[in-house]
Amino acid sequence: MSTPTTSHWGAYRVTAGAGGLAVAPHPADPAPSPLLGNVADGVTHATRVRAPAIRRGWLERGPGPTDRRGRDEFVEVGWGTALDLVAGELTRVRREHGDGAVFGGSYGWASAGRFHHAQSQLHRFLNLGGGYTGSRNSYSLGTSLVLLPHVVGDAEEVLRNASSWPTITEHTELVVAFGGIPAKNVYVTPGGVTRHATPGHLARLAAPVVLVSPLRADLPSTLDATWLPIVPGTDTALMLALLHTLVEAGRHDRDFLDRCTVGFPRLLRYIQGTPTSAEWAAPICGIPAQDIRALAHRMADRRTLVTVTWSLQRARFGEQPVWAGLALAAALGQIGLPGGGFGHGYGSMGDVGDHGPAARLPWLPQGTNPVTDFIPVARIADMLLDPGGAYDYDGQRRTYPDIRLVHWAGGNPFHHHQDLARLRRAFGRPDTVVVHETHWTATARHADVVLPATTTLERDDIGGGRRDTHLIAMHRAVPPLGQARDDHAILAGLADRLGYGAAFTEGRTPMQWLRHLYDGWRPADAPTFEEFWAAGELELPPGPERFTLFERFRADPDGHPLRTPSGRIELYCETIAAFGYPDCPGHPAWLEPEEWLGGPAAARHPLLLIANQPETRLHSQLDVGAVSRAAKVAGREPLRIHPLDAAERGIAAGDVVRVFNDRGACLAGAVIDDGLRRGVLRLPTGAWFDPVDTPEGVLCAHGNPNVLTADAPSSRLSQGCTGQHALVQVERYRGEPPPVTVHEPPAIRRMP
């Protein structure tokens, strides 16, 4: 009998038998995710954490800063010993250094379940114990989440209520896609998705698409497309040139700009007083001036959707392409019209443009954090390495706390973060690092205490994502492997030792919690919990299919103002201008990044690496799964390189290559691909970090590109992640490459 469950990449059914696990997509899913093929292998893989384990150096010498994290062997201990040690260390750190010395940001995706959501469980536990230093925003959207409230009043409106795909397919006459609409990303939505509708909408899109990206794969090959292979990191220059062309030809919509925006005269002075013409942009972007001018007029002639992927803001000065794209759409005057206007994230996540139900689903209360300190999420290494250091963030001057204990559950910073050699040094500074993990990821290997957590299939839960059509009863399919425990059970054991176990569990078992959360959410006409659990799912009432971003605002900007100080779209923002940040002025502007193909740094490292999302897994999750491992080349992550760039370096398909810059190096398997702009490489993120110490620095034997990316903020405004681009060089590896070791557990011995 099959068991229902869900994941961030889709709902599915599991059958456990003598031959292992069989996974089948949800019967209502029209386009199941290929990532389902990773599930079965991950549950019993050799890298599963099977028992509590303590780093030998911490066990023998106690807490303190060390460079041995990630290098020492581990000692397996019993649960009682492990929980006693962690509870004692939490007590010591809070007593000696204060509650803010505990970092519990715990950024990560982990389970799609509403109750066994690792970060929520951890935050609830730490809040009851006195609080913790947390993190804000995300690696995916850290820049836009800060910028958009200043310029349109609300980031969530743009990201969660984007014009629906049915509206686009019916009314749009031209899509100009900066960063494309990558089909590989639309299979994922936080919390789960039962019906993958976006692939079908893309297939029905009849409007022509102008793909502005150095990667042809950033748009499905089946669409009617014109490919403009732009120089990476120069989208803002192109947008300003398009805007300049519209203004010079008098084709900007003065009425819309006057009614619905503020600051256009200031932006206009910049456009007309600074080089922004098509002739100026052409050598920067690598796109002929006549093509830029033709595109501007084509956009003005048609109902045009300007869309900007999230990837463009994951770079230095990442605010600028988002803001400039919004300004371009405003100048066209089509914001709020069906099929026209602005979008941010089509192809970046499955729910952008989705029209499923928007109702809030059951959720676990986390309580209130008594500690008010926090960091922008991508500044974790800065925080650990520079306690007391000052930094700017969104108009504030803040100070990094002194973190002595890191408690992480449900995530892998050695996937998300940049400059992994620097992150290794940062992870060496706290007194203690505690990690809950299902597998021996790099984060687990760099911990002092590793507590084995169950996978989704080893526990009961309730699942559903943003705009999901179903609420899923996630039945346990298999028993926990080894000594693995739910995060809730782990934290309940710690809470008992710390004196607040009853407050943490509220006297409920996990199943009683599921019933409690469901009953607290259940609409009057919904089935009882028992009926829902027996049925395995609940189909939710549908939402409206057709809606347009900012439609009401456009129709009546006074009656439906935005939540900006002016109530309008702010093309010049007085608030941002008053901050005085040279890396984020008061209007969109071209700011030359330190690492791009047109800058002086390209003389030493002449290739631009794009480190984007993989198509074979979600982030680094289940890199040991069948789909992810089948895509490896020579056992390593595939590196796509243009044929001419490969020929210049004597690189052939299947070669092991070394990709390097001053921050580090990694090995990868070469794939020759003419679907890239020359001078551009593509190495997806998510290969499990496999560090080898060499005289030249850290080498990742497996192909994690974040040994190469810079740990630098997008700007002082947002302090967002900039992991999308890095200048590098590549060469064919000579000799016998070091083996990939991360598909086996680290050295572990068992305590008598």
C-alpha positions in Angstrom: 0.0 0.0 0.0 1.4 3.4 -0.9 2.0 6.1 1.6 1.1 9.8 0.9 3.7 12.5 1.5 5.1 15.7 0.0 8.3 17.6 -0.5 9.5 21.0 -1.7 9.6 19.6 -5.2 6.2 17.9 -5.2 3.7 15.6 -3.6 4.2 11.8 -4.1 3.4 8.3 -3.0 5.9 5.9 -1.4 5.7 2.1 -1.3 8.1 0.3 1.0 9.0 -3.3 0.1 11.7 -5.9 0.3 13.4 -4.3 -2.7 13.5 -0.9 -1.1 11.4 2.2 -1.7 9.3 2.8 -4.8 8.3 6.5 -5.4 5.5 7.6 -7.7 4.3 11.2 -8.3 0.9 12.4 -7.1 -1.8 11.3 -9.6 -3.0 14.8 -10.0 0.4 16.2 -10.9 0.5 17.1 -14.6 4.3 17.6 -14.6 6.1 15.7 -11.8 9.5 16.9 -10.8 12.5 14.8 -11.9 13.9 15.4 -8.4 11.6 12.6 -7.1 14.2 10.2 -8.5 16.6 11.2 -5.7 14.3 10.2 -2.8 14.7 6.5 -2.6 18.5 6.4 -2.5 18.7 9.1 0.2 16.9 7.3 3.0 19.4 4.5 3.7 22.5 5.9 2.1 25.9 5.3 3.7 26.1 9.0 4.6 23.1 8.9 6.9 23.9 9.9 10.5 23.0 6.8 12.4 23.9 7.8 16.0 24.8 10.8 18.1 28.5 11.7 17.4 30.9 14.1 19.1 34.0 15.5 17.5 36.9 13.9 19.3 38.8 17.1 20.0 35.7 18.7 21.6 35.0 15.5 23.6 38.5 15.3 25.0 39.4 19.0 25.4 36.1 20.7 25.8 34.6 23.8 24.1 36.7 26.5 22.5 37.8 27.9 19.2 39.7 25.5 17.0 40.8 24.8 13.4 40.1 21.1 13.8 36.4 21.3 12.8 36.0 19.4 9.6 39.3 17.5 10.2 38.9 15.5 13.4 37.3 12.1 13.7 34.0 11.6 15.5 33.1 9.4 18.5 29.6 7.9 18.6 27.9 8.2 22.0 24.5 7.4 23.5 21.6 9.8 23.4 21.7 10.5 27.1 25.4 11.5 26.9 24.9 13.7 23.9 21.8 15.5 25.3 23.5 16.0 28.6 26.6 17.6 27.0 24.5 19.9 24.8 22.2 21.0 27.6 25.2 21.7 29.8 26.9 23.7 27.1 23.8 25.8 26.4 23.5 26.5 30.1 27.2 27.6 30.3 27.1 29.9 27.3 23.9 31.6 28.4 25.2 32.0 31.9 28.7 33.3 31.0 28.0 35.2 27.8 24.2 35.9 27.6 21.4 34.7 25.5 22.6 36.6 22.4 25.7 34.5 22.4 23.6 31.6 21.0 23.2 31.8 17.2 20.0 30.0 16.1 19.5 31.4 12.6 19.5 27.8 11.2 18.8 28.8 7.6 17.7 26.0 5.5 14.9 24.1 3.8 14.8 20.7 5.4 11.4 19.1 5.6 8.3 20.3 3.8 6.2 19.4 6.9 4.3 22.1 8.8 5.1 20.6 12.2 8.5 18.9 11.7 9.9 22.1 10.2 13.4 22.1 11.7 13.9 25.8 11.9 10.6 26.4 13.5 11.2 23.7 16.1 14.6 25.1 16.9 13.4 28.7 17.2 10.5 27.6 19.5 13.0 25.7 21.7 15.6 28.6 21.8 12.9 31.2 22.5 11.7 29.3 25.5 15.2 29.1 26.8 15.9 32.8 26.7 16.2 33.7 23.1 19.0 33.7 20.5 20.6 35.8 17.8 18.8 35.1 14.6 19.0 36.0 10.9 16.8 37.9 8.4 15.9 37.5 4.8 17.3 34.8 2.5 20.2 33.8 0.3 17.8 33.7 -2.7 16.2 37.1 -2.2 18.2 39.0 0.4 18.6 42.0 -1.8 15.1 42.3 -3.1 13.5 41.8 0.3 15.1 45.0 1.5 14.8 47.1 -1.7 11.2 46.4 -2.7 9.5 47.8 0.5 11.3 51.1 -0.3 10.2 51.4 -3.9 6.8 49.6 -4.0 5.9 49.4 -0.4 5.8 45.6 0.0 8.1 42.8 -1.3 5.4 40.1 -0.7 3.0 41.8 -3.1 5.5 41.5 -6.0 6.7 38.1 -5.1 3.5 36.3 -4.0 0.9 38.2 -6.1 2.6 38.4 -9.4 0.4 38.5 -12.4 -0.9 35.0 -12.9 0.2 32.7 -15.7 -3.3 32.5 -17.3 -3.3 36.3 -17.5 0.1 36.3 -19.1 -0.7 33.6 -21.7 -3.9 35.4 -22.7 -2.8 39.0 -22.8 1.0 39.3 -23.1 2.3 40.1 -26.5 6.0 40.3 -25.7 8.1 39.0 -22.7 11.5 40.5 -22.1 13.1 38.1 -19.7 16.2 39.4 -17.9 17.8 36.3 -16.6 15.3 34.2 -18.5 12.5 31.9 -17.2 14.5 28.8 -16.2 12.2 25.8 -16.3 14.4 23.8 -14.0 13.5 26.0 -11.0 9.7 25.9 -11.4 9.4 22.4 -9.9 10.2 23.8 -6.4 8.0 25.7 -4.0 8.7 26.0 -0.2 6.4 23.6 1.6 5.4 21.6 -1.4 3.4 21.7 -4.6 0.9 19.0 -5.7 0.1 20.2 -9.2 3.1 21.6 -11.1 1.1 24.0 -13.4 3.9 26.3 -14.6 5.4 23.9 -17.2 2.0 23.7 -18.8 1.6 27.5 -18.8 5.1 27.9 -20.4 4.1 25.4 -23.1 1.0 27.5 -23.9 2.9 30.8 -24.0 2.5 32.0 -27.6 4.0 35.5 -27.1 7.6 35.9 -28.3 10.2 36.0 -25.6 13.4 38.0 -25.7 15.9 36.1 -23.5 18.5 38.4 -22.0 21.0 35.9 -20.5 24.4 34.5 -21.1 22.9 31.0 -20.9 20.5 29.8 -23.6 19.2 27.1 -21.1 17.6 29.9 -19.1 14.5 29.6 -21.3 12.8 26.4 -22.6 14.0 25.7 -26.2 10.3 25.2 -27.3 9.4 28.9 -27.0 9.5 31.5 -29.7 12.6 33.3 -28.5 15.3 35.8 -29.5 18.5 35.2 -27.5 20.5 38.2 -26.5 23.6 36.6 -24.8 24.5 39.6 -22.6 27.8 40.0 -20.7 27.0 38.7 -17.2 26.3 41.5 -14.6 25.5 44.2 -17.1 21.7 44.0 -17.2 21.3 47.4 -15.5 23.3 49.1 -18.3 21.0 47.5 -20.9 17.9 48.5 -19.0 19.1 52.1 -18.7 19.9 52.2 -22.4 16.4 50.9 -23.3 14.9 53.6 -21.0 17.2 56.2 -22.6 15.9 55.1 -26.1 12.3 55.4 -25.0 12.8 58.9 -23.6 14.8 60.2 -26.6 12.0 58.9 -28.9 9.3 60.3 -26.7 7.8 56.9 -26.2 7.7 56.9 -22.4 4.2 57.1 -20.8 4.2 60.5 -19.2 0.6 60.1 -17.8 1.4 56.9 -16.0 4.7 58.3 -14.7 2.9 61.4 -13.4 0.0 59.5 -11.8 1.7 56.4 -10.4 5.3 57.2 -9.7 7.5 59.7 -8.0 11.1 60.6 -8.8 11.1 60.2 -12.5 12.4 63.8 -13.1 15.4 62.9 -10.9 16.0 59.7 -12.7 15.6 61.5 -16.1 18.3 63.9 -15.1 20.6 60.9 -14.5 19.7 59.3 -17.8 20.2 62.4 -19.8 23.2 63.7 -17.8 25.2 60.5 -17.6 26.2 58.2 -20.5 23.2 55.7 -20.8 22.6 55.6 -24.5 22.5 52.4 -26.6 25.9 53.3 -28.1 27.3 53.6 -24.5 25.7 50.3 -23.4 26.7 48.2 -26.4 30.3 47.6 -25.6 29.5 47.0 -21.9 26.7 44.5 -22.6 28.0 42.9 -25.7 24.8 43.7 -27.6 24.8 45.9 -30.7 23.3 49.4 -30.3 20.9 48.9 -33.1 19.5 45.8 -31.4 19.0 47.7 -28.2 17.1 50.5 -29.9 15.0 48.0 -31.9 14.1 46.2 -28.7 13.0 49.4 -27.0 10.6 50.3 -29.8 9.4 46.7 -30.0 8.6 46.9 -26.3 6.7 50.1 -26.7 4.7 48.7 -29.6 3.3 45.7 -27.7 1.8 44.7 -24.4 5.1 43.9 -22.7 6.0 42.0 -19.6 9.4 43.0 -18.1 10.5 40.1 -15.8 13.7 39.9 -13.8 14.9 36.7 -12.2 16.1 36.5 -8.7 19.5 35.5 -9.9 20.3 39.1 -11.0 20.0 40.4 -7.5 22.4 37.7 -6.2 25.4 39.8 -7.3 27.2 43.0 -6.4 24.9 46.0 -6.6 22.0 43.5 -7.1 19.4 46.2 -6.2 20.1 48.0 -9.5 18.7 45.5 -12.1 15.5 45.0 -10.0 15.0 48.7 -9.6 16.0 49.5 -13.2 13.6 46.8 -14.5 10.8 48.3 -12.5 11.7 51.8 -13.9 11.7 50.4 -17.5 8.3 48.8 -17.0 7.0 52.1 -15.5 8.2 54.1 -18.4 6.3 51.7 -20.8 3.2 52.6 -18.7 1.9 49.1 -18.6 2.2 48.3 -14.9 -1.3 47.1 -13.7 -2.5 46.2 -17.2 -3.2 42.5 -17.9 -0.2 40.9 -19.6 2.0 43.9 -19.1 4.1 45.5 -16.4 6.7 44.0 -14.2 7.5 40.6 -12.7 10.2 39.4 -10.4 10.9 35.7 -10.2 9.1 34.0 -13.1 11.2 30.8 -13.4 12.9 31.4 -10.1 10.3 29.5 -8.0 7.3 27.4 -8.8 4.7 29.7 -7.1 5.6 32.9 -8.9 2.6 33.5 -11.2 0.8 30.5 -9.8 -2.9 30.9 -9.1 -3.5 28.2 -6.5 -5.2 29.0 -3.1 -3.5 31.7 -1.1 -4.8 30.6 2.3 -2.5 30.2 5.2 -1.9 26.6 6.2 -1.4 25.1 9.7 1.8 26.3 11.3 3.8 25.7 14.5 3.9 28.7 16.9 7.5 29.7 17.7 6.8 32.2 20.5 8.7 35.5 20.9 12.4 35.9 20.8 13.6 38.0 23.8 16.8 38.8 22.0 16.4 41.6 19.5 19.8 41.2 17.8 20.0 39.7 14.3 22.2 39.6 11.2 21.3 39.6 7.5 21.5 35.9 6.7 24.5 36.1 4.3 26.7 37.8 6.9 27.3 34.8 9.1 31.0 34.5 8.4 31.4 38.3 9.1 29.6 37.8 12.4 31.6 34.9 13.6 35.0 36.4 12.5 34.4 39.9 13.7 32.5 40.1 17.0 31.9 43.7 17.8 32.5 44.9 14.3 30.2 47.5 12.8 28.2 47.3 9.6 25.5 49.2 7.8 22.1 47.7 7.0 19.0 49.4 5.6 19.7 52.7 7.2 20.9 51.3 10.5 24.5 51.1 11.9 24.7 47.7 13.6 27.2 45.7 15.5 28.0 42.0 15.2 27.3 39.9 18.4 29.9 37.7 20.0 28.6 34.2 19.2 29.9 31.3 21.4 27.5 28.5 20.4 25.9 27.8 17.0 22.9 25.6 17.0 21.9 24.5 13.5 18.9 22.3 12.4 17.7 21.7 8.9 20.2 23.5 6.7 23.6 23.4 5.2 25.5 26.7 5.2 28.4 25.0 3.4 26.0 24.9 0.4 24.4 28.4 0.7 27.3 30.5 1.7 30.2 32.0 -0.3 34.0 31.7 0.0 33.9 28.4 1.8 37.6 28.6 2.9 36.6 31.8 4.8 33.5 30.1 6.2 35.7 27.2 7.5 37.7 29.7 9.4 34.6 31.3 10.7 33.2 28.0 11.9 36.4 27.5 13.9 35.8 30.5 16.1 32.7 29.6 18.3 33.2 27.5 21.4 30.7 24.9 20.2 28.8 24.0 17.1 25.7 21.7 17.4 24.1 20.4 14.3 21.0 18.2 13.7 21.4 16.4 10.4 20.0 13.5 8.4 23.3 13.0 6.5 27.0 13.7 6.9 27.0 17.0 5.0 29.9 19.4 5.2 28.0 21.3 7.9 27.7 18.1 10.0 31.4 17.4 9.4 32.3 20.9 10.7 30.3 20.5 13.9 31.3 19.4 17.4 28.0 17.6 18.2 26.0 15.9 15.5 22.5 14.7 16.4 20.9 12.3 13.9 17.6 13.5 12.6 14.9 11.6 10.8 14.0 12.2 7.2 10.5 13.2 6.0 9.6 9.5 5.3 10.5 8.5 8.9 7.8 10.6 10.7 4.2 11.8 10.5 3.5 15.3 9.5 1.2 17.7 7.6 2.5 19.3 4.4 1.5 22.0 1.9 3.2 25.0 0.3 2.4 28.5 -0.9 -0.5 28.3 -3.4 -0.6 24.5 -3.1 -3.8 23.0 -4.2 -3.7 20.3 -1.5 -3.0 19.8 2.2 -1.1 16.5 2.4 -1.3 14.0 5.3 2.4 12.9 5.4 2.3 9.4 6.7 5.4 7.8 8.0 6.6 5.3 5.4 9.6 3.6 7.1 11.0 3.4 10.6 13.8 5.8 11.6 17.3 4.6 10.5 19.6 3.7 13.3 19.1 6.0 16.3 17.7 8.9 14.4 15.1 11.0 16.2 12.7 13.8 15.1 14.0 17.3 15.7 11.0 17.7 18.0 12.0 14.7 20.1 15.7 15.9 20.2 14.7 19.4 21.4 12.1 18.0 23.8 14.9 16.0 25.4 17.0 19.0 25.7 14.1 21.1 27.1 13.5 18.5 29.7 17.1 18.8 30.9 16.9 22.6 30.9 13.7 22.7 32.9 11.1 23.8 30.3 10.1 20.5 28.6 6.4 20.9 29.5 6.3 24.4 27.9 8.0 23.1 24.8 5.8 20.1 24.2 2.6 21.5 25.9 2.0 17.9 27.0 1.3 16.7 23.4 2.8 13.9 21.4 3.7 14.7 17.7 0.5 13.1 16.5 -1.5 15.2 19.1 0.3 18.3 17.8 -0.8 17.4 14.2 -4.4 17.1 15.3 -4.1 20.4 17.3 -2.6 22.3 14.4 -5.1 21.0 12.0 -8.1 21.6 14.2 -6.9 25.2 14.9 -6.8 25.8 11.1 -9.7 23.7 9.9 -12.4 25.7 8.0 -16.0 24.9 9.0 -16.7 22.8 5.9 -13.4 20.8 6.1 -13.3 17.2 7.2 -12.3 16.2 10.7 -8.6 15.4 11.4 -9.4 11.7 11.5 -11.1 11.9 8.1 -8.3 14.0 6.6 -5.6 11.6 7.9 -7.4 8.5 6.6 -8.0 10.2 3.2 -4.3 11.2 2.9 -5.0 14.7 1.6 -7.5 17.6 1.4 -8.0 19.5 -1.8 -8.2 23.2 -1.0 -10.8 25.6 -2.5 -9.3 27.2 -5.7 -8.3 30.8 -5.9 -9.0 33.2 -8.8 -7.1 32.2 -12.0 -6.6 35.7 -13.4 -5.1 38.6 -11.6 -2.6 41.4 -12.4 0.0 42.8 -10.2 -0.8 46.4 -9.1 -4.1 46.4 -11.1 -6.1 48.2 -8.4 -3.3 50.7 -7.7 -3.1 51.6 -11.4 -6.9 52.2 -11.6 -7.0 54.4 -8.5 -3.6 55.3 -7.0 -5.2 57.6 -4.5 -7.8 55.0 -3.4 -5.3 52.1 -3.4 -1.9 53.7 -2.6 1.2 51.6 -2.2 2.8 51.5 1.2 5.7 53.8 0.3 6.0 57.2 1.8 4.6 58.8 -1.3 2.0 56.0 -2.0 3.5 55.7 -5.4 6.2 53.6 -7.1 9.5 55.4 -6.1 11.8 55.7 -9.1 13.8 58.1 -6.9 13.6 57.1 -3.2 14.3 59.9 -0.7 14.7 57.4 2.1 17.5 55.4 0.3 19.1 58.6 -0.9 19.3 59.9 2.6 21.3 56.8 3.7 24.2 58.1 1.6 25.3 54.7 0.5 27.7 55.0 -2.5 26.9 51.4 -3.5 23.1 52.0 -3.6 22.2 55.6 -4.6 18.6 57.0 -4.5 17.7 55.8 -8.0 18.7 52.9 -10.3 22.2 53.4 -11.7 25.0 51.6 -13.5 27.6 50.6 -10.9 30.6 48.7 -12.3 31.1 45.5 -10.3 34.6 44.5 -9.1 34.4 41.1 -10.9 33.0 41.2 -14.5 34.4 40.5 -17.9 34.9 44.2 -18.7 36.9 45.0 -15.6 40.7 45.0 -14.8 40.4 41.8 -12.6 39.5 39.8 -15.8 43.1 40.2 -17.0 44.2 37.5 -14.4 41.0 35.5 -14.3 39.4 35.9 -17.8 36.3 33.7 -17.4 33.1 34.6 -15.6 31.6 31.7 -13.6 27.9 31.5 -13.1 27.0 29.5 -10.0 23.3 29.0 -10.4 20.7 26.5 -9.2 21.1 22.9 -10.3 18.5 21.0 -12.2 19.3 17.7 -10.5 18.5 18.5 -6.9 17.2 21.2 -4.6 20.2 23.1 -3.4 22.5 20.4 -1.9 19.7 18.2 -0.8 20.0 14.5 -1.8 23.2 15.1 -3.7 23.7 11.4 -3.1 20.4 10.6 -5.0 20.3 8.8 -8.3 19.3 11.8 -10.4 22.1 14.0 -8.9 24.8 11.4 -9.2 23.8 10.4 -12.8 24.6 13.9 -13.9 28.1 13.9 -12.5 31.0 13.9 -14.9 34.0 11.8 -13.8 32.3 11.7 -10.4 32.2 15.4 -10.1 29.9 18.3 -10.7 29.6 19.2 -14.4 31.2 22.4 -15.6 29.8 23.8 -18.9 32.3 25.6 -21.1 32.0 27.2 -24.6 33.8 25.1 -27.3 36.2 27.9 -28.2 37.1 28.5 -24.5 37.7 24.7 -24.1 39.8 24.4 -27.3 42.0 27.3 -26.2 42.8 25.4 -23.0 43.1 21.9 -24.5 40.0 20.7 -22.6 37.8 17.9 -24.0 34.4 16.6 -22.9 34.7 14.4 -19.9 38.1 15.9 -18.7 38.6 16.7 -15.0 39.3 20.4 -14.9 40.6 22.7 -12.2 38.6 25.9 -11.8 40.5 28.5 -9.6 40.9 32.1 -8.5 42.6 33.7 -5.5 39.9 32.4 -3.1 40.3 28.7 -3.8 39.8 26.0 -6.4 37.6 23.1 -7.3 37.6 20.1 -9.6 34.8 19.5 -12.1 33.9 17.4 -15.1 34.0 19.3 -18.4 30.9 19.5 -20.6 31.3 21.3 -23.9 28.3 23.6 -24.6 27.7 26.2 -27.3 24.6 27.4 -25.4 26.8 29.8 -23.3 28.2 33.2 -24.2 31.9 32.8 -24.9 34.0 33.6 -21.8 31.2 32.3 -19.5 31.2 29.1 -17.5 28.4 27.4 -15.7 28.9 25.4 -12.5 25.7 24.8 -10.5 25.7 25.0 -6.7 25.0 22.1 -4.4 27.8 19.6 -4.8 28.7 18.5 -1.3 31.8 20.4 -0.2 34.8 18.0 -0.2 37.8 20.1 0.9 41.4 19.1 0.3 44.1 21.2 2.0 46.8 22.1 -0.6 49.7 24.5 -0.5 47.7 26.9 -2.7 44.7 26.8 -0.4 41.4 24.9 -0.2 40.5 22.7 -3.2 37.0 21.1 -3.4 37.5 17.7 -5.0 33.7 17.5 -5.8 33.0 20.8 -7.6 31.3 23.2 -5.1 31.5 26.6 -6.8 31.3 28.4 -3.5 35.0 27.9 -2.9 35.3 30.5 -5.7 32.5 33.0 -5.0 33.1 36.1 -2.9 31.7 36.6 0.6 30.8 40.2 -0.1 27.4 42.0 0.3 25.3 43.3 -2.6 25.4 46.7 -0.9 25.2 48.4 2.4 21.5 48.7 2.0 20.6 45.0 1.9 23.8 43.1 2.8 22.4 40.5 0.4 24.2 37.4 -1.0 26.4 37.8 -4.1 27.0 34.2 -5.0 25.9 34.2 -8.6 29.2 35.4 -10.3 32.9 35.0 -9.9 35.9 35.6 -12.1 38.0 32.4 -12.6 40.4 30.6 -14.8 40.2 26.9 -15.8 42.7 24.3 -16.9 42.8 20.6 -17.6 43.8 18.8 -14.4 47.2 17.0 -14.8 47.8 13.7 -13.0 45.6 11.7 -10.7 42.9 13.8 -9.2 42.1 13.4 -5.5 39.1 11.1 -4.9 35.6 12.3 -4.0 35.1 11.3 -0.4 31.8 12.9 0.7 29.7 9.9 -0.4 31.1 8.0 2.6 30.8 9.0 6.2 33.8 10.6 8.0 36.0 8.6 10.4 33.9 7.5 13.3 34.7 5.4 16.3 32.4 4.1 18.9 32.7 4.8 22.6 32.8 1.6 24.7 
